[in-house]
Amino acid sequence: MTVAQPPTVTDVVAVLEERYPPAWAEDWDRVGLVLGEPEAPVRRVLCVVDCVPETVEEAVAGGADLIVAHHPLLLRGVSSIAPTTYKGRLIHRLIRAGIALYTAHTNADVANPGVSDALAARLGLVDLRPLRPASGVAAGAGRGTGRIGRLPQPVTLAELTDLAARALPATAWGVRAAGVPGRKIATVAVCGGAGDGFLADAVAAGVDAYLTADLRHHPASEFLSEGGPALLDAAHWATERPWLDDVAGHLRGALGVDTVVSDLDTDPWTLHAGSPTITTAQREDRDLRGSQSHAADTARGPQTTPEELRR
């Protein structure tokens, strides 16, 4: 009886790069095989969002031969990988353990299906299309950054926030929202990872709400004051973790390789305490002012172009 040989690192890379071609990545990005012997056998793969000490040790303990990570370990140039440095320690640990490392980042963001498709699926969105369609070599076939979709039935912003908090992987950060709690939401834009660079695209699309991560105070404030969609801000890790299930399922189906998804929360924020000082009256007053501002903005139409909001 002939025993099937396990795929090699080269075999796994070929499957990943057929689904997420490196040419689709942004010019500043660093994707592909980071380290590992091309002909080394791969019996187990660990899929992670971040290659950090905790997930590296998870790979070692679990007997993984390859880590597929979303975020690049070596995004910016380094002059040393000595084990006295943070990244050097990780690289040395991986090499000593015989574990290869592969990264799919912005090429996985624009893919169809890609990172934001998995995020949209967690919310039950249907009729998906790109928030910002891809250009250049990645153009076409529904590819692009973020997704716009329709909820099966409209809900309030408060209900959508609760849905997102329950549907996404749990983190100390949770999900926070900006807007009138009772606002009706039918169409939603999502973007896995840091998405405030696409606020103007959400305005131009005319969606009711936009869910992403890493929203900053001033862009969010200006965006809302100009009558933009309601905003939902989740933990960066939580918005990208759903994609790992898709990657793992694809590798299992294509190669039959044992593929494990890491549920280790690598979001850096570990504690959250809601402010105890806000009163019911203050909350009602804030919501009323927000409702009045939204009504006034709707009546007079948009005052800021998408290009201005992007700055």
N, C-alpha and C positions, 0 to 999 in steps of 0.2 A: 504493500500500500504506500503510495507516494504522499508525503506530507507537504502541503502547500508551504512555500517559503513566505515569510512575512515581507511586506513591502519595504523598500529602502527609503531613506530620507529623500532621495531623488524622486521616487515614485510619489510620495506624499506632496512634495513641493509641486510636482507637475499637475496634480489634481487641484491643489489650491490656486495655482496660477492660471489654470484654465477658467476657474470661477471668478478669480480676482486678479486679472492681469496687472502686473506692476506698472505698466504704461498708463493705467488709469489713475495712479496716485498723483497727488499734487507735487509740483517741482521741489518744494521744500521738504517733502516727506522722505522717510527712509524705510522701505519695505523689502520683504524677501527673506532669504536665509541669512541669519546673523552669524551663526556658528553651528558646527556639526559636520561629521564626515558624510559626504554624499551617499556612499555605499553602505553605511551602517544600517542594520535592520531596525524596523520600527514595529514593535509589538503593542505599544500603548502610547497614546497621545493625550496630553492634558491641554485643554483649551482654557485660556485665562484672558482677562482684560488687561492686567498689569503684570509684567515680569518684575516682581519684587521679592525680597528675601523669603517672605511667607509662602508665596506660590512656588518659588524654586524648591523650598523644602517640601512642599506638598508633592511636587513632581518626583523628588528623590524618594520620599517615603512610599509613594504609590507605584514606583517602578516604571515611570514614564521614560520613554526614549526620545520624545520630542515634545516641546512646548509650542503651541500655536498661540501667540499673543496678539492682542489688538493694538496696544500702545507700543511704539518703538522703544527699546532700551537705549539705543544709540541714535537718538534723533539729532543731536548736535555733536559736532566733532569733539573728540577727546585727544589729549596728547599722551595719555598713559592708561593702561588697563592693569596697573599694579594692584595686587590684592590689598593694598593699603587704602584704595579708593572704593567708593560705594559700588560703582559699576564694575570695577575690576574684580571685587570680591564675588559678585554674582557670576561673572564670566568664568572665573577660575573654578567656582563651585560647580557650574554646569559642565565644564570640560572634564573635571575630575570624576563627575558622576556619569559621564558619557551621554549627556542629554543635549540634543540639538535644540536650537531656538529659531523660530520663524515668525515673521510679523506681517500681518495684513491690516493696514490702517485706512488711509483715505481711499485706497482702491476698493476696500470693502464697504466704505461709507457710500460710494456712488453706485455700487453694484445693484443689480435687480435679480434676485432678492439680495438685500444688503442689511446693514446695521439698522437703518430706520424702518425697514419693513418688519423686522422682528419686534421693534418697539411699538409700531402701529398695531401689530397683531395682538399685543398684550392689552390694548385698549379696545379691541374689537372693531377697529376702523375698516371700512370697506371702500371700494372704488378708489384705490390708491393711485396717486400720480406724484411725480417729484415736486418738492418745494422749490428747488432750483435745478432745472434740468442740466445734465452734464453737457460739456462742450468738448471740442477737440476729438481725440481718439476714443473717448468714452461715450460720445454722444449717441443717442438713440436707444431703442428697446426699453424705454421707461427708466433709464438710469439717471441718477442725479442725487444731490444731497438733500436729505430730509424727505418727508412724505406728507401729502395732504390726503385726508380721507374723510369719510362721513360716518358718524355714529349711527348704529342701527335705529335709534330713536333719540330725539333731543333730550338733553338733561340740563340741569342748572350747573353753573360753575362749581358750586359747593359739592354737588353730586359727582361731577367729573373729577374733582380733586380727590374725593374719597375713593372713587374707582381707581385712579392712578396709584394712590397710596397702597391699595390692596393688590393691584395687578403687578406692580413692579417689585423687584427684590427688596427686601426690608433693609433699611439703613437708618442710622441715627438722624440723618438729614431729613428723611421723609420727603414729602412734597408740599411746597408752599405755593400759594396762588395770589395773583394780583388782579383785582377787578371786582365787580359787583357780584356777591355770592349768588343772587337769584337770577343772574343773566342767563338766558337760554343759549345753549351750545349745541349746534348741529354739525358743524364742520370743524375739524381740528388739524392743525399742522404739527408734526413732530420732527425732532432732529436729535439723534443720539449724540451725546457728548456736548461740548461747548457750542451753543447755537445762537448767541446774540449777534453774530455776524450776519444772520439771516432774518433779523427782525423786519427789515424792509420787504423781504420776499413774502413774509406772512401778511404784511399790510397789503401788498399788491394783489395777493391771492384772495383777499376778502374773507379769510377764515374767521370763525368766532373765537377760537382759542389756539394758543401755541404752547406746546410742551417741549422743553429742552432742559439743558443743565448750564450751570455757571453763569446765570444772568447777573449783570452788574447793576448797581443802584441807579446811576445816572441814565444809561441807555434805556433801562426799563421804565424809569419815571417819565422821561421825555416821550417815549413810545406810547405810554398809556395816556398822557396828557393830550396827545394828538389824535385820540380816538381809535387807537389800535386795538387788536384783539386782546382778550384776557390772556394772562400769562400764567403758566405753571412751570415751576422750577424744581427739578428733582436732582438727586445726587448723580454726578457724572457717571460713576460706576454702574448705578442702577439702570441708566438709560442704555448702556451698551452691553450689559450682561445677557439680555435676552438673545442677542445675536449668536452667542456661543453655542446655544442649542442647535441652531441652524447649521453652523460649521461642523459640529460633532456629527449630526445626522448625515450630512453630505459625505464626510470621510468614511463613516461606517458603511454607507450604501455603495460608495465607489470602490473602496478597498477592503472592506470587511475588517478593518483594523479596530481594535479595542480603543474607544475614544471616551474620555471622561471630561466632564465640565466642572470647572472649579466654582464652588459657591462661596469661596472665601471672600468676604467683603473687604475689598482693598480701598474703599472710600476713606480718605484720611480723617474725616470728622467722626468722632466716636461718641460724642455726647450731644444731647439737645434738650434744652429746657425752655418751654414756652413762657413768655412774659406773664407774670401773675398780676400785673398792674392795670391792664386794659379792662375797663368796665363795660358793661352792656351798653350804657349810654354813649360812651366813646365809640364803640364799634358801630352802633346804629348811626351816629353822626357821620362817621367816616364813610359808611356805605351809602348814606344819602348824598353826601358831597360827590362821591364817585359816580352815582347814578345820574345826578344833575349834570356833571361834567361830560359824561358819555352822551347824554341826550343833546346837550348843546353842540358837541362836536359833530354828532350825526346830522344835526339840522344845518350846520354851516358847511359841511363837507370837509374833506381832508385839506389841511393847511400846509402840510409838509410832504415833499416828494420822497419816494423810496430812496433816492440817492442821498438826500439830506439825512434821512434816518440812519442810513448805513454808517455815517461818519461818527 
